[in-house]
Amino acid sequence: MKIINPLYDNAFKYLMDNEQIAKMVLSIILGETVLSLQSKPQETQLFTDTTRKTARYDFKAIIRGNDNLERTILIELQKYKHPDPIMRFREYLAENYRKEETIITSSGEEQKQALPIVTIYILGYQITQADILALQVGRHVKTLFGIPLLQKN
């Protein structure tokens, strides 16, 4: 059996350029079923110089969650071999949070709205905060001082 290692640039490009394989890979990473996948224009898909390499893919996807509901999301997938682009990741993500996408509602109407963004970073180096191969960082909202976050009418 041969296994493709996404840390290698050519393997990563092969996986992400094939829609069927990309849907499978993203479904495994997300833990949800990717039903459809549309490549979005990227700032740069792959650039190299003598010391660094990065690859970036942006997708608009329809996924089916564990609750069996379908939703549209943006997926930002980046692969990098050195720890110096962290601020670049943040700036790029902030820029994408400002964009609105056109979606088709269940009634068939076009509607513009900001979509949730799922970011996936494949890092070719060990991060100092964890001695593990893969991690998921989740955003959790909690109330402070017992004050409700949303007031119900």
C-alpha positions in Angstrom: 0.0 0.0 0.0 1.3 3.5 -0.9 0.3 6.5 1.3 0.7 10.0 0.1 2.3 12.4 2.6 0.8 15.8 2.4 3.9 17.4 3.8 5.5 16.9 0.4 4.6 19.7 -2.0 3.8 17.5 -5.0 1.7 15.1 -3.0 -0.2 18.0 -1.4 -0.9 19.6 -4.8 -2.0 16.3 -6.2 -4.5 15.8 -3.3 -6.0 19.3 -3.5 -6.2 19.6 -7.2 -8.4 16.4 -7.5 -11.9 17.4 -6.3 -12.9 13.9 -5.3 -9.8 13.3 -3.3 -9.9 16.8 -1.8 -13.4 16.2 -0.6 -12.3 12.9 1.0 -9.3 14.5 2.7 -11.2 17.5 4.0 -14.1 15.2 5.2 -11.5 13.3 7.3 -9.9 16.4 8.7 -13.2 18.1 9.5 -15.0 15.0 10.8 -18.0 16.0 8.6 -19.0 15.0 5.1 -18.0 17.5 2.4 -20.9 17.3 -0.2 -19.6 19.8 -2.7 -16.4 21.7 -3.1 -15.7 24.8 -5.2 -12.1 26.2 -5.5 -11.9 29.9 -4.8 -9.3 32.2 -6.3 -6.2 32.4 -4.0 -3.8 35.2 -3.3 -1.1 32.7 -4.3 -1.4 28.9 -4.6 2.2 28.0 -4.2 5.3 30.2 -4.0 8.8 29.3 -3.2 12.1 30.9 -2.5 15.4 29.5 -1.2 14.3 29.2 2.4 10.5 28.8 2.5 7.6 27.1 0.8 3.9 27.6 1.3 0.7 26.4 -0.4 -2.7 27.8 0.0 -6.1 26.6 -1.1 -9.4 28.3 -0.5 -12.7 26.4 -1.0 -16.4 27.2 -0.7 -17.9 24.0 0.5 -21.3 22.5 1.4 -20.9 20.1 4.3 -23.2 17.8 6.2 -22.6 18.0 9.9 -23.0 15.3 12.5 -26.5 16.8 13.2 -27.3 15.9 9.5 -27.8 19.6 8.6 -26.2 21.0 5.5 -24.3 24.3 5.7 -22.1 26.4 3.5 -18.6 27.3 4.8 -15.4 28.6 3.5 -12.3 26.5 4.0 -8.8 28.0 4.1 -6.2 25.4 3.8 -2.5 26.3 4.1 0.7 24.3 4.3 3.9 25.7 5.5 7.3 24.2 6.4 8.7 27.0 8.7 7.2 28.9 11.7 7.6 32.4 10.4 4.3 33.0 8.6 2.0 33.0 11.6 1.2 36.7 11.3 0.6 36.2 7.6 -1.9 33.5 8.4 -3.8 35.9 10.7 -3.8 38.8 8.2 -5.0 36.6 5.5 -7.8 35.2 7.7 -8.9 38.6 8.8 -9.1 39.7 5.2 -11.4 36.8 4.4 -13.7 37.4 7.3 -14.7 40.7 5.7 -15.8 39.1 2.4 -19.3 38.2 1.6 -20.2 35.2 -0.5 -23.3 34.5 -2.6 -25.2 31.5 -1.6 -28.5 29.9 -2.8 -31.1 29.7 -0.1 -33.4 26.7 0.4 -36.1 28.7 -1.5 -33.7 29.1 -4.5 -32.9 32.8 -4.0 -29.4 34.2 -4.2 -28.3 35.9 -1.0 -25.0 37.6 0.0 -23.7 36.8 3.5 -20.5 36.3 5.4 -19.8 32.6 5.7 -18.1 30.8 8.6 -14.4 30.1 7.9 -12.7 26.9 8.8 -8.9 27.2 8.8 -6.7 24.2 8.4 -2.9 24.6 8.7 -0.6 21.7 7.8 2.7 22.5 9.4 5.9 20.9 8.5 7.5 21.8 11.8 6.8 21.1 15.5 5.0 23.8 17.4 6.4 24.5 20.8 3.1 24.5 22.7 2.3 20.8 22.0 4.2 17.6 21.5 1.6 16.0 19.2 1.1 15.3 15.5 -2.3 16.9 15.1 -4.5 19.2 17.1 -7.8 21.0 16.8 -8.3 24.4 18.3 -11.9 25.2 18.9 -13.6 28.5 19.7 -15.7 28.4 22.8 -17.8 31.3 23.9 -18.6 31.5 27.6 -20.3 34.0 29.8 -18.4 36.0 32.4 -19.8 36.9 35.9 -23.1 35.0 35.2 -24.2 37.7 32.7 -26.2 36.1 29.8 -24.6 36.5 26.3 -27.9 37.0 24.6 -31.1 38.5 26.0 -34.3 36.7 25.0 -37.3 38.9 24.3 
